[in-house]
Amino acid sequence: MTHRTARPPSRPPSDRGTARSWPGPGLWALFAGTAVVSSVLVLRRPGWERLSDLHIYRGAVRHLQAGHPLYDYAAPNGGPFTYPPFAALLLGPIGPVPERVVQLVWLALTCAAVAAIAMVTGRALGRPDRRAVIVPAIACALMVSAPAQSNLRFGQVSVFVVLLALVDGVGLTPARYRGVLVGLAAAIKLTPLLFLVFFLFSRRYRDAVRAGVTFLACAALGAVVLPADSWTFWAGTVLNTDRVGNLASLGNQSVHGMLLRAGVDGGTLPLLWAALVLVICGLALLRARQLQFAGHGTHAAVLVGCATVAASPVSWTHHQIWPVLAAMLLIGAYGIARRVAGMMLLTVLVFSLGVLLGDVALTPGMQFLFENSRSFAVITVCVTGFGGLTVAAVVAGRRTSAARGWLRAGTAATVAVAFFAVQPLPAGADPTFKAYALTDVPNPRYFFVCRSRAQCAEFGAGAPIRFGRATEPTKVRISGVVDATIHRLEYRSAPGGAARDIPLLPVYPGQWLFSFRSASLAHGQLTAYGVDGRPIATYGSELQGG
């Protein structure tokens, strides 16, 4: 006789559904609240810095529609239009619409794009019945990350480019159209062209052809409608990356930006950068190919996206959505080592370690690590891939207790910090350089030479430029004031190093304040230029005892 084991009575289906699904709606409500609060804070910013990139897009479109050359446009803050002509055609409808309406719609679409990216990423994690919680959790984490907040704050197009490339890279588009979205994304920003190479590596030849044809068709459309602007862009502007700002600034967390901050010689920089990009992208593409063949298409697409962040000459914060998605995939993986690696990566992308840990950085090498933590994190993801191939996983092992995994991962992080702490930096290295903006003026730590119009008038009266110096453990700050005879300030960390413009801030009538920080002033040189563009004065040794 067969005996059956009695099963405990189960709850009614409605109870089970309620118990399992309630976190999902709650997390979506949290996401919506975060999105609304973030958008309101953006709209409350001063007009001159509210959605500044969107202001450039709309201004450039209106400039073009008025019959002027597209690439002659400069916004009130000096920002030019940097995308291909096709992007201007695509943005054309926002030109005649009132800017306030454009801002509201753009913020709403950005939040919707963040949610859509979370939905695509969440498909790769957990069982289908758990995705009702996983997807909104990813959306919440992505929304509070620095890259998503940067997209909101500046009104950037990057989040939409990521969405297009991700959907196509994962293969969610209908088979006959796969590759089209990547080609469209690349026609707006060139970096998604790396996905075309990925398609070839992973034997998705038809997708690669569609991507290439779509990109060329969009470029051709731009050439037909805007022939002069297309010639200007493709014949020179496309290579002029300096138009987008100071590439050595901390906001540029690409390999190229990190090398500039490390003080690499100008003659060596192009070859070294090209070699590093070739290695990083090659390893990332090979690993992405393996992931694609193993059925992990989302991981593969995100890895290729991370490679675009590392390889691009310019990778501002709003470009760095891809590594946030990599962190989500690691946190959602099995094994404590992977999850620890994911949480460390997410921490780097949510917080600015250079600011938070600047006071505990005892050496310039440590500060260099903190200031370039996002660059190092993205490179690590590209080179080592996901899961057991991450550095943390190699150190911690695939199967270990949670406590031991945390201990070993912490040990690895400590060793990395200690390694950088003892590294001497080249004379031209400037890991902490930052020039301060108008919003930083109220901070007495940054602007300390004078705190009122009268004080600035008395401070070094009679000289066209006056400045003071403040020394901290890992950096030196210069703060000063200039009069109307000074048109521009330029700083070099070492002879032959990259020139860095120091903003002159119109705080008081007839007086302009400036402030910047540097890792060391031992080899620094500050040059003041007049209205005619000629140098008026140069300060070297004076910076040491100013």
Secondary structure, DSSP 8 states (H G I E B T S, - for coil): ------------HHHHHHHHHTHHHHHHHHHHHHHHHHHHHHHTS-GGGTTHHHHHHHHHHHHHHTT--GGG-B-TTS-B--S-HHHHHHTGGGSSS-HHHHHHHHHHHHHHHHHHHHHHHHTTSS-GGGHHHHHHHHHHHHHHSHHHHHHHHHT-SHHHHHHHHHHHHHT-S-GGGTTHHHHHHHHHSSTTHHHHHHHHHTT-HHHHHHHHHHHHHHHHHHHHHSHHHHHHHHTTGGG-GGGGS-TTSTT--SHHHHHHHTT--TTTHHHHHHHHHHHHHHHHHHHHHHHHHTT-HHHHHHHHHHHHHHHSS---GGGTHHHHHHHHHHHTSSSHHHHHHHHHHHHHHHS-HHHHSGGG--SHHHHHHHHTHHHHHHHHHHHH-SGGGSHHHHHH-SS--HHHHHHHHHHHHHHHHHHHHT----TT--TT-EE--GGGTT-TTTS-S-SSHHHHHHTTTT-SEEEEEEE-SS-EEEEEEE-TT--EEEEESSTTS-EEEE--EEEETTEEEEEEEES--TT-EEEEE-TTS-EEEEESTHHHH-
